Amino acid sequence: MTSVLAIMRKELLDLRRNRLVTVVLGVVLAAVVVSVWIASLAFGSRLTQYNAYVTALHRAGSTVIPAAPQLFPLQLMRGSIEYVEIMGGLFAIIIGYMAVTRERRRGTLELIFTRPIGRWSLAVGKLLALAVAWAIGVVVIFGAVALTVRIVGHAPLQGIDLARLGITALASWAYLLLFSALAMGLSSVMQRPSSALMVALVVWLAVVLVIPQIGDTMDPDNQVPGGLFKTLQVPKSAEHSVLAHFSGFDTARNALEVSSVTKHYERLTFAYLGIKDIFNQQSLAAVWHGIWNNDVTLGLFSMASLAFATLTTTRSNLLRRSA
C-alpha cells in the first residue's frame, strides 16, 4: 500500500509539472464555458424575437398570444457535454498514453522496479493518480459551467439542478478515466509507443465520432430541422405506431449506437440534464428508471478499461517492451 501511494504521489507531481496537462484542462474549460455562453446568447435572441412578435400581435389587436420560450438552465450545457465527449476523450487518451511513455523516455522503469513494490503497485498507483487528476479537472470544469449558467445565463440553479449536475460530473469522470486507462494499457502491452497511440486514436475515432454519427444519420427524425414527425405534423401518440412499421431498422440502428460507450454517456447525461425533452423536469428516480442501462453500461466499460490497464501495466510487460 505504501508503494502504491508513493507512485500515486509521484504521478500527480509529474502531472502538475506537465504544461500539456494545464493546456489540456484550459482548452476543455474554455470550450465548455464558451458553449454555455453561446447557448445563453441564442436563448436571449429567441426571447427578444418572441417579445417583438408579441408586441406586433398587440398592435394588430390580436388576443391570441403564443407561449413564451422557457429557459431550463441545464439545457444550456448541451454543447459542453459534446465537447467533453470529443475533446475530453481525445485529451484523456493523450494523458493516459503519457503515463507510461514518460517513464520509458526517461528510462526510469528499471529504477522503479528495483524497489520492493507489489505486482500491481505501479498500475494501481498510476490509475489512482489519473482518477484524482480527472476528479479535480471535472470539478473545475463543471464548477465553471455552473457559474457561467448562473452569471451569463441569468439562471439560478436549484438543489435538484445541482444534484443533476453532480451526477453528470460523476459520469464524465468515469468516461474520461476510461479513455486514460485504455491508452495506458495499450502503451504497456504494445512494443512501439507510436503504435499504441495510433490504436488508441483509432478506437477514439470509431467510438466517439464514426459510430454515433452513423447512428444519428440512420435516424430519419434527425434529417429534418425540428424533427421529421413535427414537420409532418404527426402527433406524439401516433409516433410509436409509425415506428412499429420500421422496428427492424430501428433495432439495427439502436444496436449500432449502443456499441459506442460515448452514446451511453451522451444518453445518460442528456437525460439527467433534461436536454432530452422526455426527461426534462422529471425526478431523478424517473430518469434512472428510463436510462439505468446506460448508467450500468458506462460503469462496466469503465471497469473493464481499468482492469485492462491494471493487468497489462506489469513488470514483465514494461521491462520486456522497453528493452
N, C-alpha and C positions, 0 to 999 in steps of 0.2 A: 504493500500500500504506500509506503514511503517513497519507493522508486516511481510509482505512478504519479504521485503528487509533484515530485521533483521534475519529472518530464513535462507535466502539465504546466508548471510554473515557467519552465524554460521555453516551452512553445508559446505561451502567452506573451512572454517578454520578446520573443522573436517577432510575433505578430504586431506588437505595439511599436517595435522599431522599424517595421517594414512600411515604407512610404506607400507602396502599392495598395496595401490594405486600407490606409487612410483615404487614398484617392478613390478606391472602390466604394467605400462607405459614403464618401462625399458625393459621388456621381449618382448612386442609387437614391440617396437622401434628396438631392436636388431634383431628380426626375419625379419622385413621388409628390414632393411639395408643389412643384410647378403644375403637375397634373391636377391636383386638387384646386389650385388657383385658377387654372383654365376652366375647370368644371364649374367653379363658382361664378366666373365671368359669364359663362354660357347660360347658367340659370338666371343671372341678373338680366341678361339680354332678353331671355324669354319673358321674364316678368315685366320688363319695360314694354315689350311688344304687346303683352296682354293688357297692360294698363292703357296703352294708346288705343287699342281695339275697343276696350270698354268705354273709353271717353267718346270715341266715334259713335258707338251704339247709343249712348245717352243723347248725343247731339242729334242723332237721327230719330229720337223718340222711341227707341226700342226698349222694351221692358224685359226681354229675354237675355240674361247675362250668363255666359258660359262660366264653368267652374275655373277658379284661378289655379295656376300650376302650384303644386305643393313641393316644398323643399324637405327632403328626408336627408339629414346630414351625411349619414354613412354612404349614401349612394354617390356622393361626390368622390368616393375612393375607387371607383371602377378602374380608372387609369392607373392608380397607384398599385393595385393588385396585378395588373397586366405587366407593369414594369418589374415588380418583384418576380413574377413568373419567368420573364425573359431575361432581363439584365441580371437579376439576383441569382438565377440558376447558373448563368454563364460565369459570373464572378465567383460563385461558390465552388465551381469546378476548378478555377484557377487557384483559389486559396487552398483547396484540398490537395491539388497537384503539387503545390509548393511545399506542403508539409513533409513530403518525402524527398523530393528532388533537391530541396535546400540542404538536407543532410548529406546527400550524395555529392553535391557540388563542393561542399566544404570538406568532405572526407571525414566527417565526424561519426559515421555509423560504427566503424571499428572501435573507436574510443568509447562510445556509449555501451557497446556490448562487452567491453572488458569489465564493466561494473557488474556486480551480482544482482541483476534485475530479473524479474519473472518473465515467463514466455510471452505473456500478453501485455506486459507493462508498457512497452513503447507504444503499441497500438492504442491501448486504453488511455494512456496519458495524452497522446495527441488528439484523440477523439474528444476527450473531456475539454481540452483547450479549445478545440473548434466549437464545441457546444457552448462554452462560456462566451467565446468571441461573438458567435452569432446571436446569442441571447442579448448581449449588450447592443449589438447592431440593430436587432429587431426592436428593442425598447426605444432606442434613439429614433429610428425611422418612424415607428407608429406614434411615438410621443410627438414628433414634429408634425405628423399628419393631423393628429387630433388638435394640436394648437393651430394649425393652418385652417382647419374646418371651423374652429371657433372664431378666429380673428378675421380671416378673409371671407369665409362663407357666412359669417354672422349667424352661425347655427349652434346654439348651446347643446352640449351633449348630456343626456340624462344618464342615470345609473345603468339602465338596460343597454344604452348605447356603448358605455364603457365596457360592459361585460361582453358584448358582441365584438368590440374592438380587441379585447384581451384574448378571446378565443381565436380570432383571426390572426393575431400576432403569434400565438402558440402554433397554429397550423403553418404559418410562414417560417417559423424557427425549424420545425420538423422538415419542411420542404427544402430549405437551404442546407441544412445539415446533411440531408440525404445526398445531395449532389457533391458536397465536400467529401463525404465518406466514400462515395463511389470513385471519385478521382484519386483519393488517397489509396484505395485498394488497388486500382488499376496501375498506379505508379509503383506499387510494391511488387506486384506479380509479373509485370512486363519488363523485359530486359532493357529496352530502349525507352527512356522517359518521353521522347518525342512521340513514340507510338502510343504510349499510354494517354498522352494529352489528345492525340488525334482520335482515338477510340472514344474517349470521354466526350469530346466535342461532337462526334457523330451521334452518340446517344442523346446528347442535349438537343441537337438539331432535329432528330426524329421525334423525340418525346415532347419537346416544348413547341416546336414550330410546325413540323410536317403533319404529324398525325392529327393534332387538334384542328389544323387548317383544312385538312381533307374532310374531317367530320363536319365542320361548320359549312363547308361548300356543299356537302351532301344534304344538308338540312334546307329544304325549299323555303322555309319561313325566314331564312337569313338572306335570301336572294332579292328580296323586295324591301325597300325602305319602309320601316314601320311594321313590317311583317306581312306575309302573304295572306293570312286569314283576315287581318284587318283591312287590307286593300280590297279583298273580295267581299268584305262585309259579312264574313261567316261568323255567327255568334259563338261565344265561348262554349255553350252547351253542345254545339254541333261539331266542334273541333275533333273530339275523340272518335266520333263516328266516322269522320272523314279519314282520319289517320288509320282507322282499323282496316281500311282497304289497302293500305301500304305497310302493314305490320311487318312483313318480311324485310322490306327495305329499311324501315326504321330500326329494326332489331340489329341488322348488319351495321348500320351507321353508328348506333349506340355502342355496339361491341367494339368497333374500331376506336371510338373516342375513349372508352374506359380502359383501353390498353395503355393509355398515357397517364402517368401519375400527375402530370400538370393539369389534365382535365378534372381529375378528382379534387385537386387543390382548388381549382377555379370554381367548381360547382359548390364546394362547401363554404368557401369564403364569400362567394356571391350570395349564397343563401343566408349566412349569418349577418351579412351587412345589409340585407334587404335589397341588393341590386337586382336579384331575381324577384320580379313583382309578386309571385305567388307566396313568397316568404316574407315580404315586407310587412312590418308591424306585427309579425307573429311571435308567439312566445318562444323562448329557447327550446322548450320541450317539443313544441310543434316542429321547429326547424330540425332538431335532432331526429325526430321520427321520420322526416322526409328525406334526410341525406345521411343517415347514420352509416350507410355502406361506403360513402365517400370518405368519411372520417376514419373508419376502420381500415380501408384500403390504403390511405395515405400513411397511417401508422404502421401497417405491415410492410409497405415499401421502404419506409424509413428504417425499420428494424432490420430488414434484410440487407440494406446497404451498410448499416453499422456492423452487422455480423460479417459481411464480406470483407470490410476493411480490417476488422479485428483478426480474422482468420488468415489474411494474406500478409499483413504487416508483421512478419516474424523474422527472427534472426536468420533462419535458413534462406528465406526468400531474399531479404535485403542484402546480405553479405554475398550470396551467390550471384545476384544480379549486378552488384556493384563491383564485382571482381574484374 
